[in-house]
Amino acid sequence: MADEQCREEGYSQLRDLRIRLDREDEGGEGGGEEDGDSDSGFSLCFWLYLSSSARPSSVILRQMTSENEDEVPFLALSEENKLTLFPLMFLHKEAPSTSSSFPWTDMLHASAEIECPLEKWVHVGCEVATNHMCLHIDGKLIGEEPLTSLSSEHHFRNNLKRISLAGNDGNLDGYVCHVQVLAISASIKDQFVKNPPLKLSLDSSSIFDGVEEGGDGVWSIVGGKASCRRNFCLDVVLANAFGRSVNKEMEIVASLVYADNGTPVEKTRDDAEAPLLTSYDGLEHPSTDRPVPLIRGRATFKLKISQLSSKSDNRLFRVCFRTTHAQTYPFLEAYSHPIRCISRNRSNRPLALGKRLASTTALLDEIHSLKGNDGSGLNHDIYGDDRFDMLNQSVLRSNTPSKHSKLENDKSPSAIDTNGILEKDEMSLKTSLEVRSNNFEGTDGALSDSESTDARNYESRWTKEVMTPISDAVIFKYCLEGTYERLMLLKEMITSSSNEDITNFAEQVCLYAGCSHHRYQILISKQLLQEGVDTWNSITQNSHHVLWTDAVPQIDKRFRNIACSNRGLSGEDLEVLRGIAGCGDQLGHEEFARMWYWLYPVAFALSNEQINTLWACLSPKWLEGLITREEAEIALNGSRGLQRPGTFVLRFPTSRSWPHPDAGSLAITYVGADSTLHHKLLSLDYRKKDSRPLQELLFEEPELSQLGRVFRQGNTACQS
C-alpha cells in the first residue's frame, strides 16, 4: 500500500529523469502532462529535493540531442549554490555550447538571488520562449533574461523536438516530483499550489518525557537495563511542502542508528535486548517489530533505549524514523538530535524528608543535579506594580544564576505559601520563557517554565520536621519522574488518600521540585479523574468503544460546564481534540483519557474570571479556539507574508497535558521585532489579585502591540 502511494505521488531520482520536449502523450516517463510543442515555447514545472551532499557548480538538468552524445547545462547550481537557468542549444544565440567550460559564469543565464535550500522541497518553473526565458521558484518569478532566436517559429518547433532533458548522471543526489511540460501560456503559479510533495519530520514542539538537551544540542536519555531506563516520547509528522499535515494511510518504524554514519546499532550479544524498544499495551517490543500508523498525519512513539553509549565506544545515537516502503526516500525519513544514552546515577540516593535545614539544602541540590542543568526557563515576576515581564533569551543564557545561589538569594514575595493553599480568585499573571530555545513546548516531561527557578528561600520557612502519611519515597519519585510516571502515581494515590493528605503532598512537591505550579495540577487530580470517569461512562454506556461523532455532544457539554461558559467547542476545536486523542472514527478509553487529560486543565483554566472573559469575547476574538502551534504560525505568516511585529495570537499548547505543571496554561505566539515568530508561555499562578483585565496586562508588554485574527479554514490572519 505504501509503495503504491509513493508511485502515485510520482517521486523519482534525479538521475533517472528524462524529459522529451516534443511529447504529445500524457503521463509516461518524466511525468509530463501536456505537449511542450507550442507556438512560442514551453514551461517546465517540477518539485526538486536536493540532499545535504549537494555541492555548488553541479548540473541538475542536462540538454541532450539524439544526434550525438554532446550535452550542456540547462539548470544548474552556481558557485554560490543558486539555481541557474540557461538558454536552449539550437534555439537561442546565447545558448551554451559543448565547448563551454565550467563554471559557465560567462554565459547568459537567469539566476535566483538566494541559495537553493537543501533537504527541502522547492518548486521550480522554467519558462522558455523564442525571445526570453524566466526562472520561477515556489511560484514566484525570480529571474528573467531576453534571448535571440536562431530560427523562425516553424524551425523553432522542429529544433525543439531534437532536444531532451536528463537529470544529473549521478554526481548530484536528488529527487523530483510532479514533472510537467506545459504550454508556455500555462500558469506556473497554479502548478505550484497543486499536489505539493510530502516530507516526514520530527515535531520539535511535541518532544515529551525523558529528554534533556544540552548546550551542544545533544540529548541525554537515561537507558540501559530495564530497572533504570526511562521512557521518552517523540512525535513525527507527515506534512506537505507547505507545512500542512497530510492524512495518509502509512506506517512509520523507528530504529536506533549511530549519529556519525547512520548505520544501525546492533545488539551487543545474541541474547541481548534490541537497542531500541517501544511500549505497546504495557509490554516492550523491539521498535522495528512494531510500526506505528499515522493518524491524521501524526505518529507518536513511546521509546526506551537498552544500549548505553558507554557500551558503544561512547558513540552518539540517533532515532531514525522512516516509512515502511520497500523503496526508501530521504524526505520520508526523519532523525532525532544526537543522543547520549546514559545510566541513572544511583550512588546518591535521596535522603528522608524529615530532616532539618542542612539536609533540606542538600536534597534540593540533589534534585536539581539529577534533573540536569538543561537551561530550563527563568521566570521573572514583577508583582510590585502588577505587571509581568518577558525576558530576552540571550540575557538569560549569560545571567542565569546557579540553582544553589537561586535558593539562597531569591527573596521574591511570590514564594510558595506552605501554610495553606491560596484561594482560586487570588490570581495574577506572569510570563515564563524557557532558555534553551524559543520553543517552550520542547518537552512535555521537561521542567515547567518555573520549575528550575521558582524555588524560593525555603530554609526560612522549613525549620521543623514535616510528617506526612504519604511516604518520602513517593514524594521524591514524583519530583524526579516524568509526566507519565507522575500521572500513574496520582491515580494510585487519589484512591487511598484524604484531601488533607493530597494538600500536604502538593505542598511538599512544590517545595522540593521548586515549582509552585505542581500544586494546581495535584489539587485538581481527584476532580479531574472522577469527572473523566463520569464522562466516559455517560458516553459509552458500558461499551469499550464509541463512535467519535456520538461522543462529541457529551464532550462539548462537559467542557461548557467545567469552563462555566455558554461558548462551546467548534468543529475545528473538536478536530484538534481528535488529533490529541489520536483516534479515528472509533474512540476507545485510552484515546479518551489522552484527550481528557489535556482538555480538563484547559476548561478549568477558562473557568477563571479573567480567562473566561477572553473566551467569551467575540469582537475582537481574543481566543479563536483550541488552535495548534502550527495553525498559529501559519496564521501569522499569512498569504501575504509575515504580519507586522507585535501581532500576536493566544492559544493553549497542545503538548502540555495533566499533570504537567503547565497544563492548561495560555501561550502567546507573536511576531517579534526581529521579524521572526516567537512562542512564550503565560503561566497562571495563584497569587496576588489583579483586578485589571488580562487584555490590559497583555498590551503592557512592549513586544505585543496588536491582536491577530485567525481564520481557520483559510489558515490566514489579519490584524484587528
Disulfide bonds with the S-S distance in Angstrom:
none
